[in-house]
Amino acid sequence: MFLMSSIEEVIIIGSGPAGYTAGLYTGRAMLKPKLFAGFASGGQLMLTSDIENFPGYPEGIGGPEMMMELRAQAARFGCDIIDKNVDSIDTSSHPFKVNVGKDQFLTKSIIITTGAEAIWLDAGNEEKHKGQGISTCATCDGAFFRDKEVIVVGGGDSAMEEATFLTRFCSKVTIVNRREELRASQIMADRARGNDKIGWKLNRVVKEWVGEQGNFEGVVLVDTISGKEELFKCDGAFIAIGHKPMTNFLGDQIELDGHGYIVPKENTMTNVSGVFAAGDVVDTRYRQAITAAGMGCMAAIDAEKWLEEN
């Protein structure tokens, strides 16, 4: 492994709204940040066709377009952006070590913004309909389906919450769950069952999505008891079976909760002094571009103050 001898003030791991905002703020603070964006730089918004709820874009903006603008803004202030994955970090001694392929970088502080990825079904034709008929965020995309019929896949609290929220816009919302029983809490399940706009397809799994790219038409469902297939026509689908934080590379270096999310200790600081986290890698509640960007700003300011004090 080749050791980079110079010691960075701050290394940001991950891109998306949190990472690029952290890069912008640490860059303007003259910390010369180095940001490892990953091979799939830009995060989940690279799969979002239209964003209408981020302040400053009255006409909306494409997800990839907004990520490119955030990236360019961070780079303008001296953030060195590298499209490589971080394989591991070592926080056992200071300066910290960040391992990227065969290279090892030394840094005084780290900001982790690797995010969380929605868990997809991997059903037939899913790739071509991601962001174009199939979404994993009702708050982000629900308004695009005004007066349309959609399905929500899942049986937990998130699925019930997404389905209930979507009834504000959609004419009909059908919940698809692989079992008769729901994993959702009783209060969330009762709320969904009491909503006249919500229908049910229980004991069903999604086999494949129907329609050409850009023209979503519905879904083929399979009855888990009889094995019978049916074509269910709808205008869109929301997958709500959970999220997976991108924290495998951390090993046991940083404290995580039972689901793999980073546990903040003080503001955006982790259990390791000098290591900060922001965005969906720590946020299990809001998961919005604007909240991730805000947390990226917070982590950058926290890191700047920590570096001054230490």
Secondary structure, DSSP 8 states (H G I E B T S, - for coil): -EEEEEEES-EEE--HHHHHHHHHHHHHTT---EEE--TTTTGGGGG-S-B-SSTT-TT-B-HHHHHHHHHHHHHHTT-EEE-----EEE-SSSSEEEEETTEEEEES-EEE---EEE-----BTHHHHBTTTEES-HHHHGGGGTT-EEEEE--SHHHHHHHHHHTTT-SEEEEEESSSS--S-HHHHHHHHT-TTEEEEESEEEEEEEEETTEEEEEEEEETTT--EEEEE-SEEEE-S-EEES-GGGTTSS-B-TTS-B--SBTTB-SSTTEEE-GGGT-SS---HHHHHHHHHHHHHHHHHHHHH-
